[in-house]
Amino acid sequence: MEIKVTKTDTKKQKPIDESTLGFARSFSDHMFMVEYEEGRGWFDPRIVPYQNISLNPASPVFHYAQEIFEGAKAYALDNGEVGLFRILDNARRMNNSAMRMCMPVLDEDFQVEAISRLVDLDRDWVPKSEGTSLYIRPALIADGSSLGAHTATRFIYFVIASPTGSYYPDGMKPIRIRIETRYVRAVKGGVGRAKTGGNYAASFKAARDAKLEGFNEVLWLDGREQKYVQEVGAMNMMFMIDGTLVTSELSDTILPGITRDSILKLAVEKGIPVDIRKVAVTELYEAHEKGLLEEAFGTGTAAVISPVGELSWNEETIIVNHNEIGPVSQMFYDTLVGIQRQRIQDNHGWTTTVPRY
């Protein structure tokens, strides 16, 4: 499909002070859109000025939450170009989510082309300060005009982009986590593995309650026994236990994080033992008691690495690594950010430079 490009006649005012960008509060001049209709397939791919989308009030996305999304970043490189990190993996995960949510898949290479062309057109929106990036949000939503409780026959895929500030404007600091015992995020056979908005909406209540108690995030346990570690907020979770990097095995209740996968591959590359399995929350407390729980950290696109300094479960609190950033957490952060910015050699083929179309 050929992508039609319509440039805006009125460019927006770009944020001047990159230290106050925050997360996704302003959006670049353009967006990408393509539509799907059953029996017709995908049609009318286009880059247009950033604008509102008009939907029928009966669109299934409003009533049955048939929608998915992705999150990626574009980075200002030292040579003046713009880089992307594992963007093809985002496209693959988008299609995996689509299949689970009974939505049409979109060719992965075409997704990458559409994102690259959008970023190229709006490359002036990529912030240049250390720790900043252009956040990229592809989404696929159900469209239509019927309230029947079944999959839609029309869909809209779009991509928007936002200059985003450093996740750690005041430096990386360990966070406080409450291990959730009342609510669950996902269950076997559910949609926990898909990146769909309903998963996030269902987590807001527990997250808000935790933040009112002074915690930064919630660590979810499995939905059946509430025994095994799942995810923390919008991140996967990892632990250094007695010199081994331990993380939960993937299942249909855990999002397969691209940052998670990157860290696991880097660990192997650096000779760090890796153990991927079910991780009981009691094991963490026992390891801490024995002095074997060395570090804990979350992994995700937004933060890259988020070190954990405190865990609280059933009103019992443990402090991890004296509430300080551990050497392994710092090393993974520095290495991955260095690869993303193309300052460190990429041995995995993860990075690409956005072409100038």
C-alpha positions as CSV (number, residue, x, y, z in Angstrom):
1,M,0.0,0.0,0.0
2,E,1.2,3.5,-0.9
3,I,1.1,5.9,2.0
4,K,-0.3,9.3,1.0
5,V,1.2,12.3,2.9
6,T,-0.7,15.5,3.7
7,K,1.5,18.0,5.5
8,T,0.0,20.4,8.0
9,D,-0.4,24.0,7.0
10,T,-0.1,25.2,10.6
11,K,2.7,23.8,12.6
12,K,2.3,23.6,16.4
13,Q,4.6,25.3,18.9
14,K,7.1,22.8,20.1
15,P,8.0,22.6,23.8
16,I,10.9,24.9,24.4
17,D,12.1,23.6,27.8
18,E,12.8,19.9,27.5
19,S,13.3,19.6,31.2
20,T,9.5,20.0,31.7
21,L,8.2,17.7,29.0
22,G,6.7,15.1,31.2
23,F,5.1,12.1,29.6
24,A,2.9,12.4,26.5
25,R,1.4,15.8,27.2
26,S,1.9,17.3,23.7
27,F,1.8,15.7,20.3
28,S,3.7,16.1,17.0
29,D,2.3,17.8,13.9
30,H,1.2,14.6,12.1
31,M,-0.3,11.2,12.6
32,F,-0.6,8.0,10.6
33,M,-4.0,6.3,9.8
34,V,-5.2,3.3,7.9
35,E,-8.6,1.6,7.9
36,Y,-9.9,-1.9,7.6
37,E,-13.2,-3.2,6.5
38,E,-14.3,-6.9,6.4
39,G,-14.3,-8.1,2.8
40,R,-12.1,-5.2,1.7
41,G,-9.1,-5.4,3.9
42,W,-6.8,-2.5,4.7
43,F,-7.2,0.7,2.7
44,D,-6.4,4.4,2.5
45,P,-3.1,4.5,4.4
46,R,-2.2,8.2,5.1
47,I,-0.2,10.6,7.1
48,V,-2.3,13.6,8.0
49,P,-2.1,16.6,10.3
50,Y,-2.8,15.5,14.0
51,Q,-6.5,15.7,14.4
52,N,-9.5,14.3,16.3
53,I,-11.1,11.0,15.1
54,S,-14.8,11.0,14.5
55,L,-16.6,7.8,15.7
56,N,-20.2,6.7,15.8
57,P,-21.4,6.6,19.4
58,A,-22.2,2.9,18.8
59,S,-18.6,2.0,17.9
60,P,-17.6,-1.2,19.6
61,V,-14.5,0.3,21.0
62,F,-16.7,2.3,23.4
63,H,-18.9,-0.5,24.5
64,Y,-16.8,-3.7,24.3
65,A,-13.2,-2.4,24.7
66,Q,-12.0,-4.0,21.5
67,E,-8.7,-2.1,21.2
68,I,-5.0,-2.7,21.5
69,F,-1.9,-0.5,21.5
70,E,1.9,-0.4,21.6
71,G,4.6,1.8,23.0
72,A,7.9,2.5,21.4
73,K,10.5,5.4,21.3
74,A,12.5,7.3,18.8
75,Y,15.9,8.7,20.0
76,A,18.0,11.6,18.9
77,L,21.4,10.2,18.0
78,D,24.7,12.0,18.5
79,N,25.3,12.1,14.7
80,G,22.1,14.2,14.2
81,E,20.0,11.3,12.9
82,V,17.0,9.6,14.7
83,G,17.1,6.0,15.9
84,L,14.4,3.3,16.6
85,F,14.8,0.4,19.0
86,R,13.3,-3.1,18.2
87,I,10.4,-1.5,16.4
88,L,9.8,-4.7,14.4
89,D,9.2,-6.5,17.7
90,N,6.6,-3.9,18.6
91,A,4.8,-4.6,15.3
92,R,4.9,-8.4,16.0
93,R,3.5,-7.9,19.5
94,M,0.8,-5.7,18.1
95,N,-0.3,-8.5,15.8
96,N,-0.2,-11.0,18.6
97,S,-2.4,-8.7,20.6
98,A,-4.7,-8.3,17.6
99,M,-5.2,-12.1,17.2
100,R,-6.1,-12.5,20.9
101,M,-8.6,-9.6,20.7
102,C,-10.1,-10.9,17.5
103,M,-8.9,-8.0,15.4
104,P,-7.2,-8.0,11.9
105,V,-3.4,-8.1,11.7
106,L,-1.4,-5.5,9.8
107,D,1.7,-6.5,7.9
108,E,4.6,-5.9,10.3
109,D,7.0,-4.4,7.8
110,F,4.3,-2.0,6.7
111,Q,3.8,-1.0,10.4
112,V,7.5,-0.2,10.6
113,E,7.4,1.8,7.4
114,A,4.4,3.8,8.5
115,I,6.1,4.6,11.9
116,S,9.4,5.4,10.2
117,R,7.8,7.8,7.7
118,L,5.8,9.5,10.5
119,V,8.9,9.9,12.6
120,D,10.9,11.2,9.6
121,L,8.3,13.8,8.9
122,D,8.2,14.9,12.5
123,R,11.8,14.4,13.3
124,D,12.1,18.0,14.6
125,W,9.9,16.9,17.4
126,V,12.4,14.4,18.7
127,P,13.9,16.0,21.9
128,K,17.7,16.0,22.2
129,S,18.3,16.3,25.9
130,E,19.7,13.2,27.8
131,G,17.0,10.8,28.8
132,T,14.3,12.3,26.5
133,S,12.7,10.6,23.5
134,L,9.8,10.8,21.1
135,Y,7.2,8.4,22.4
136,I,5.4,6.5,19.7
137,R,1.9,5.1,20.3
138,P,0.4,2.8,17.6
139,A,-3.2,1.8,18.4
140,L,-5.9,-0.3,16.8
141,I,-9.6,0.4,17.6
142,A,-12.9,-1.2,16.6
143,D,-15.2,1.1,14.6
144,G,-18.8,0.7,13.4
145,S,-22.4,1.5,14.2
146,S,-23.8,-1.6,15.9
147,L,-24.3,-2.6,19.5
148,G,-24.2,-6.3,18.8
149,A,-21.8,-8.0,21.3
150,H,-19.5,-9.5,18.7
151,T,-16.3,-8.6,17.0
152,A,-16.4,-5.4,14.8
153,T,-16.1,-5.5,11.0
154,R,-14.4,-2.1,10.7
155,F,-11.2,-1.0,12.4
156,I,-8.9,2.0,12.5
157,Y,-5.1,1.7,13.1
158,F,-3.3,5.0,13.9
159,V,0.0,6.2,15.2
160,I,0.6,9.3,17.2
161,A,3.9,10.6,18.7
162,S,4.8,12.7,21.7
163,P,8.0,14.3,22.9
164,T,8.7,12.8,26.3
165,G,10.9,13.9,29.1
166,S,13.4,11.9,31.1
167,Y,11.8,9.2,33.3
168,Y,14.3,10.2,36.0
169,P,14.6,14.0,35.8
170,D,16.2,14.1,39.3
171,G,18.2,10.9,38.8
172,M,17.3,7.2,39.1
173,K,15.8,6.4,42.5
174,P,14.5,3.1,44.0
175,I,10.7,2.9,44.2
176,R,8.3,1.5,46.9
177,I,6.1,-1.3,45.8
178,R,3.0,-2.8,47.5
179,I,2.3,-6.5,46.6
180,E,-1.4,-6.7,45.8
181,T,-3.4,-9.2,47.7
182,R,-7.0,-8.2,47.0
183,Y,-7.2,-7.6,43.3
184,V,-5.8,-9.5,40.4
185,R,-4.6,-8.3,37.0
186,A,-5.1,-11.4,34.8
187,V,-6.0,-15.0,34.9
188,K,-5.1,-18.1,32.9
189,G,-7.0,-18.0,29.6
190,G,-7.6,-14.3,29.8
191,V,-6.1,-11.4,28.0
192,G,-3.2,-10.5,30.2
193,R,-0.7,-11.3,27.5
194,A,-2.3,-8.8,25.1
195,K,-1.5,-5.1,25.3
196,T,-5.1,-4.0,25.5
197,G,-6.5,-1.1,27.4
198,G,-8.8,-3.1,29.6
199,N,-5.8,-4.6,31.4
200,Y,-4.7,-1.2,32.4
201,A,-8.1,0.1,33.4
202,A,-8.6,-2.9,35.6
203,S,-5.4,-2.0,37.4
204,F,-6.1,1.6,38.2
205,K,-8.1,1.0,41.4
206,A,-5.3,-1.0,43.1
207,A,-2.6,1.4,41.8
208,R,-4.5,4.5,43.1
209,D,-5.0,2.8,46.5
210,A,-1.4,2.0,46.7
211,K,-0.3,5.5,45.8
212,L,-2.6,6.9,48.5
213,E,-0.6,4.8,50.9
214,G,2.7,6.2,49.7
215,F,3.7,3.5,47.3
216,N,4.8,4.0,43.7
217,E,3.5,0.8,42.1
218,V,1.6,-2.4,42.6
219,L,3.2,-5.8,42.1
220,W,0.5,-8.3,40.9
221,L,0.3,-11.9,41.9
222,D,-1.2,-14.7,39.9
223,G,-5.0,-14.8,39.8
224,R,-5.5,-18.3,41.0
225,E,-3.4,-18.8,44.1
226,Q,-2.2,-15.2,44.7
227,K,1.2,-16.8,45.3
228,Y,3.4,-16.2,42.3
229,V,4.9,-12.9,41.0
230,Q,3.4,-11.5,37.8
231,E,4.0,-7.9,36.7
232,V,4.5,-4.5,38.5
233,G,2.5,-1.7,37.1
234,A,3.3,-1.5,33.4
235,M,6.6,-3.4,33.8
236,N,7.9,-6.9,34.0
237,M,9.7,-7.7,37.2
238,M,13.2,-9.1,37.9
239,F,15.3,-10.1,40.9
240,M,18.9,-10.7,41.6
241,I,19.0,-13.7,44.0
242,D,22.4,-15.0,45.1
243,G,24.0,-13.9,41.9
244,T,21.3,-15.2,39.5
245,L,18.9,-13.1,37.5
246,V,15.4,-14.5,38.3
247,T,12.2,-13.6,36.5
248,S,8.7,-15.0,36.0
249,E,8.1,-17.3,33.1
250,L,5.8,-15.9,30.4
251,S,2.3,-17.2,30.2
252,D,-1.1,-15.8,29.0
253,T,-1.2,-13.6,32.1
254,I,2.1,-11.7,31.6
255,L,2.8,-9.2,28.8
256,P,6.0,-10.3,26.9
257,G,8.0,-7.2,27.4
258,I,10.5,-6.2,24.8
259,T,12.7,-4.5,27.4
260,R,12.4,-7.7,29.5
261,D,13.6,-9.8,26.5
262,S,16.4,-7.3,25.9
263,I,17.7,-7.6,29.5
264,L,17.6,-11.4,29.4
265,K,19.7,-11.4,26.3
266,L,22.1,-8.9,27.7
267,A,22.5,-11.0,30.9
268,V,23.5,-14.0,28.8
269,E,25.9,-11.9,26.9
270,K,27.5,-10.7,30.1
271,G,27.7,-14.1,31.7
272,I,25.0,-13.5,34.3
273,P,23.1,-16.7,35.2
274,V,19.4,-16.5,34.3
275,D,16.5,-18.4,35.9
276,I,13.1,-18.1,34.2
277,R,10.4,-19.8,36.2
278,K,7.5,-19.3,38.6
279,V,8.6,-17.0,41.4
280,A,6.7,-17.3,44.7
281,V,6.4,-14.1,46.8
282,T,7.4,-16.2,49.9
283,E,10.7,-17.0,48.1
284,L,11.6,-13.3,47.9
285,Y,11.0,-12.8,51.6
286,E,13.0,-16.0,52.5
287,A,15.8,-14.9,50.2
288,H,15.8,-11.5,51.9
289,E,16.0,-13.0,55.3
290,K,19.0,-15.1,54.3
291,G,20.7,-12.0,52.7
292,L,20.4,-13.5,49.2
293,L,17.9,-10.9,47.7
294,E,20.5,-8.6,46.2
295,E,18.4,-6.4,43.8
296,A,14.9,-6.0,42.4
297,F,13.9,-4.0,39.4
298,G,11.1,-3.5,36.9
299,T,11.7,-3.4,33.1
300,G,9.7,-1.5,30.6
301,T,9.8,1.0,27.7
302,A,9.1,4.1,29.7
303,A,11.6,3.6,32.5
304,V,13.9,1.0,30.9
305,I,15.0,0.0,34.4
306,S,13.1,0.9,37.6
307,P,15.0,-0.2,40.7
308,V,13.0,-1.3,43.7
309,G,14.0,-0.3,47.2
310,E,11.0,-1.6,49.2
311,L,8.5,-4.4,49.0
312,S,5.4,-4.6,51.2
313,W,3.3,-7.7,51.5
314,N,0.6,-8.4,54.1
315,E,1.9,-5.4,56.0
316,E,5.4,-6.9,56.2
317,T,8.0,-4.7,54.6
318,I,11.5,-5.6,53.4
319,I,14.2,-3.2,52.2
320,V,16.2,-4.3,49.1
321,N,19.9,-3.4,48.8
322,H,19.6,-0.7,51.6
323,N,17.1,1.2,49.4
324,E,19.9,2.0,46.9
325,I,20.4,1.3,43.2
326,G,22.2,-2.0,42.7
327,P,25.2,-2.4,40.4
328,V,23.4,-4.9,38.1
329,S,20.4,-2.6,37.7
330,Q,22.6,0.4,36.9
331,M,24.7,-1.7,34.5
332,F,21.6,-2.9,32.6
333,Y,20.2,0.7,32.4
334,D,23.5,2.1,31.1
335,T,24.0,-0.6,28.6
336,L,20.5,-0.6,27.2
337,V,20.3,3.1,26.9
338,G,23.7,3.2,25.3
339,I,22.5,0.7,22.7
340,Q,19.3,2.6,22.1
341,R,21.3,5.8,21.6
342,Q,23.7,3.8,19.4
343,R,26.6,4.8,21.6
344,I,27.3,1.1,22.5
345,Q,27.7,-1.6,19.8
346,D,24.5,-3.4,19.1
347,N,25.3,-7.1,18.8
348,H,21.7,-8.1,18.4
349,G,20.4,-6.1,15.4
350,W,18.0,-4.1,17.7
351,T,18.6,-0.6,16.4
352,T,17.7,1.1,13.2
353,T,18.2,4.6,11.9
354,V,15.1,6.4,10.5
355,P,15.5,6.9,6.7
356,R,15.1,10.3,5.2
357,Y,12.2,9.8,2.8
